Amino acid sequence: MRFLSLIAKEAVGMFVDDGALALLAVLLIAAVTAAVKLAALPPLAGGVALLVGCLVILLQSVRRATRQR
């Protein structure tokens, strides 16, 4: 049983290294999707929002990682 939990943790760790980064990215995608579908935001503006939002989230994650080292 312990072996299986170790395998599961490693599998999740391959895809999610920084939990905050993954969570913020999912929240950004959900917010932009809702804005495009419900608030009639133009798709091009939604794409720009995703690009800028992902870059901001990535920069924040890099800053946090450099502060920890």
MDTraj code that builds the backbone (N, CA, C; nanometers):
import mdtraj as md
import numpy as np

residues = "MET ARG PHE LEU SER LEU ILE ALA LYS GLU ALA VAL GLY MET PHE VAL ASP ASP GLY ALA LEU ALA LEU LEU ALA VAL LEU LEU ILE ALA ALA VAL THR ALA ALA VAL LYS LEU ALA ALA LEU PRO PRO LEU ALA GLY GLY VAL ALA LEU LEU VAL GLY CYS LEU VAL ILE LEU LEU GLN SER VAL ARG ARG ALA THR ARG GLN ARG".split()
xyz = np.array([
    [0.0832, -0.1193, 0.0000],
    [0.0000, 0.0000, 0.0000],
    [0.0870, 0.1247, 0.0000],
    [0.1929, 0.1226, 0.0776],
    [0.2808, 0.2385, 0.0857],
    [0.3507, 0.2628, -0.0484],
    [0.3811, 0.1560, -0.1171],
    [0.4443, 0.1654, -0.2481],
    [0.3522, 0.2347, -0.3480],
    [0.2226, 0.2017, -0.3427],
    [0.1264, 0.2639, -0.4335],
    [0.1108, 0.4130, -0.4058],
    [0.1101, 0.4520, -0.2791],
    [0.0983, 0.5945, -0.2472],
    [0.2229, 0.6698, -0.2912],
    [0.3396, 0.6081, -0.2831],
    [0.4623, 0.6704, -0.3303],
    [0.4580, 0.6901, -0.4816],
    [0.4080, 0.5916, -0.5528],
    [0.3946, 0.6032, -0.6980],
    [0.2959, 0.7142, -0.7334],
    [0.1856, 0.7229, -0.6618],
    [0.0853, 0.8268, -0.6881],
    [0.1426, 0.9662, -0.6624],
    [0.2177, 0.9817, -0.5549],
    [0.2790, 1.1117, -0.5247],
    [0.3795, 1.1520, -0.6319],
    [0.4570, 1.0577, -0.6784],
    [0.5546, 1.0864, -0.7838],
    [0.4854, 1.1233, -0.9144],
    [0.3767, 1.0551, -0.9469],
    [0.3028, 1.0848, -1.0698],
    [0.2432, 1.2244, -1.0650],
    [0.1859, 1.2616, -0.9515],
    [0.1315, 1.3965, -0.9368],
    [0.2450, 1.4990, -0.9386],
    [0.3561, 1.4673, -0.8768],
    [0.4701, 1.5582, -0.8734],
    [0.5297, 1.5860, -1.0099],
    [0.5138, 1.4932, -1.1035],
    [0.5639, 1.5164, -1.2390],
    [0.4871, 1.6277, -1.3087],
    [0.3598, 1.6418, -1.2759],
    [0.2757, 1.7398, -1.3439],
    [0.2518, 1.8653, -1.2612],
    [0.2565, 1.8555, -1.1306],
    [0.2297, 1.9697, -1.0439],
    [0.3493, 1.9871, -0.9512],
    [0.4398, 2.0746, -0.9912],
    [0.5560, 2.1012, -0.9076],
    [0.5240, 2.2109, -0.8069],
    [0.4558, 2.3123, -0.8522],
    [0.4176, 2.4243, -0.7669],
    [0.2656, 2.4274, -0.7618],
    [0.2108, 2.3920, -0.6485],
    [0.0658, 2.3854, -0.6354],
    [-0.0023, 2.5185, -0.6561],
    [0.0580, 2.6267, -0.6075],
    [-0.0013, 2.7587, -0.6249],
    [-0.0045, 2.7975, -0.7724],
    [0.1000, 2.7641, -0.8458],
    [0.1047, 2.7934, -0.9889],
    [-0.0077, 2.7209, -1.0615],
    [-0.0259, 2.5952, -1.0328],
    [-0.1314, 2.5172, -1.0974],
    [-0.2698, 2.5690, -1.0600],
    [-0.2903, 2.5998, -0.9337],
    [-0.4203, 2.6491, -0.8888],
    [-0.4529, 2.7831, -0.9525],
    [-0.3572, 2.8749, -0.9540],
    [-0.3822, 3.0055, -1.0141],
    [-0.4077, 2.9957, -1.1637],
    [-0.3384, 2.9057, -1.2306],
    [-0.3608, 2.8878, -1.3743],
    [-0.5015, 2.8358, -1.4008],
    [-0.5467, 2.7405, -1.3211],
    [-0.6824, 2.6867, -1.3380],
    [-0.7867, 2.7948, -1.3094],
    [-0.7635, 2.8749, -1.2055],
    [-0.8570, 2.9832, -1.1735],
    [-0.8598, 3.0888, -1.2838],
    [-0.7442, 3.1201, -1.3399],
    [-0.7382, 3.2160, -1.4498],
    [-0.8158, 3.1652, -1.5706],
    [-0.7949, 3.0401, -1.6054],
    [-0.8654, 2.9820, -1.7202],
    [-1.0158, 2.9833, -1.6962],
    [-1.0587, 2.9495, -1.5761],
    [-1.2015, 2.9491, -1.5447],
    [-1.2595, 3.0903, -1.5517],
    [-1.1868, 3.1880, -1.5000],
    [-1.2364, 3.3258, -1.5006],
    [-1.2464, 3.3810, -1.6427],
    [-1.1461, 3.3559, -1.7245],
    [-1.1492, 3.4058, -1.8611],
    [-1.2567, 3.3333, -1.9420],
    [-1.2727, 3.2047, -1.9198],
    [-1.3780, 3.1306, -1.9884],
    [-1.5150, 3.1855, -1.9525],
    [-1.5376, 3.2114, -1.8249],
    [-1.6653, 3.2682, -1.7817],
    [-1.6862, 3.4071, -1.8423],
    [-1.5805, 3.4861, -1.8483],
    [-1.5933, 3.6204, -1.9050],
    [-1.6271, 3.6148, -2.0532],
    [-1.5669, 3.5223, -2.1255],
    [-1.5946, 3.5106, -2.2693],
    [-1.7359, 3.4569, -2.2926],
    [-1.7743, 3.3559, -2.2173],
    [-1.9051, 3.2929, -2.2396],
    [-2.0209, 3.3740, -2.1814],
    [-2.0051, 3.4254, -2.0601],
    [-2.1174, 3.4894, -1.9914],
    [-2.1204, 3.6408, -2.0059],
    [-2.0053, 3.7034, -2.0090],
    [-1.9996, 3.8498, -2.0129],
    [-1.9758, 3.9027, -2.1533],
    [-1.9780, 3.8162, -2.2513],
    [-1.9619, 3.8540, -2.3922],
    [-1.8303, 3.9264, -2.4187],
    [-1.7263, 3.8843, -2.3497],
    [-1.5925, 3.9371, -2.3770],
    [-1.5468, 3.8802, -2.5112],
    [-1.4927, 3.9640, -2.5997],
    [-1.4470, 3.9119, -2.7293],
    [-1.3380, 3.8058, -2.7098],
    [-1.3409, 3.7006, -2.7900],
    [-1.2430, 3.5925, -2.7741],
    [-1.0981, 3.6399, -2.7857],
    [-1.0721, 3.7371, -2.8706],
    [-0.9356, 3.7882, -2.8825],
    [-0.8912, 3.8536, -2.7515],
    [-0.9799, 3.9280, -2.6898],
    [-0.9480, 3.9893, -2.5603],
    [-0.9280, 3.8818, -2.4539],
    [-1.0060, 3.7751, -2.4616],
    [-0.9878, 3.6634, -2.3686],
    [-0.8523, 3.5975, -2.3868],
    [-0.8099, 3.5832, -2.5112],
    [-0.6776, 3.5257, -2.5381],
    [-0.5661, 3.6127, -2.4847],
    [-0.5809, 3.7435, -2.5024],
    [-0.4799, 3.8364, -2.4490],
    [-0.4784, 3.8289, -2.2968],
    [-0.5963, 3.8207, -2.2361],
    [-0.6046, 3.8100, -2.0902],
    [-0.5370, 3.6821, -2.0412],
    [-0.5570, 3.5716, -2.1135],
    [-0.4905, 3.4467, -2.0756],
    [-0.3388, 3.4592, -2.0869],
    [-0.2921, 3.5183, -2.1953],
    [-0.1485, 3.5340, -2.2148],
    [-0.0868, 3.6195, -2.1039],
    [-0.1441, 3.7351, -2.0810],
    [-0.0901, 3.8251, -1.9790],
    [-0.1022, 3.7623, -1.8398],
    [-0.2157, 3.7004, -1.8121],
    [-0.2363, 3.6380, -1.6815],
    [-0.1387, 3.5248, -1.6559],
    [-0.1160, 3.4414, -1.7563],
    [-0.0204, 3.3312, -1.7393],
    [0.1211, 3.3836, -1.7178],
    [0.1574, 3.4890, -1.7898],
    [0.2912, 3.5463, -1.7703],
    [0.3072, 3.6041, -1.6305],
    [0.2045, 3.6714, -1.5808],
    [0.2103, 3.7275, -1.4456],
    [0.2208, 3.6165, -1.3418],
    [0.1420, 3.5116, -1.3574],
    [0.1460, 3.3983, -1.2639],
    [0.2824, 3.3312, -1.2678],
    [0.3387, 3.3148, -1.3861],
    [0.4706, 3.2527, -1.3992],
    [0.5784, 3.3381, -1.3337],
    [0.5746, 3.4687, -1.3554],
    [0.6738, 3.5573, -1.2918],
    [0.6635, 3.5523, -1.1401],
    [0.5410, 3.5503, -1.0898],
    [0.5226, 3.5413, -0.9449],
    [0.5801, 3.4109, -0.8914],
    [0.5597, 3.3021, -0.9629],
    [0.6111, 3.1726, -0.9202],
    [0.7637, 3.1713, -0.9213],
    [0.8234, 3.2299, -1.0226],
    [0.9701, 3.2355, -1.0306],
    [1.0265, 3.3202, -0.9174],
    [0.9627, 3.4341, -0.8893],
    [1.0079, 3.5190, -0.7772],
    [1.0022, 3.4437, -0.6451],
    [0.8911, 3.3716, -0.6241],
    [0.8753, 3.2963, -0.4997],
    [0.9824, 3.1880, -0.4886],
    [1.0133, 3.1227, -0.5998],
    [1.1139, 3.0162, -0.5978],
    [1.2532, 3.0722, -0.5721],
    [1.2843, 3.1893, -0.6269],
    [1.4176, 3.2458, -0.6039],
    [1.4330, 3.2967, -0.4614],
    [1.3238, 3.3424, -0.4017],
    [1.3311, 3.3881, -0.2618],
    [1.3544, 3.2722, -0.1661],
    [1.3045, 3.1549, -0.2007],
    [1.3191, 3.0392, -0.1129],
    [1.4592, 2.9830, -0.1161],
    [1.5368, 3.0120, -0.2188],
    [1.6725, 2.9563, -0.2305],
    [1.7727, 3.0489, -0.1785],
])
top = md.Topology()
chain = top.add_chain()
for i, resn in enumerate(residues, 1):
    res = top.add_residue(resn, chain, resSeq=i)
    for name in ("N", "CA", "C"):
        top.add_atom(name, md.element.get_by_symbol(name[0]), res)
traj = md.Trajectory(xyz[None], top)
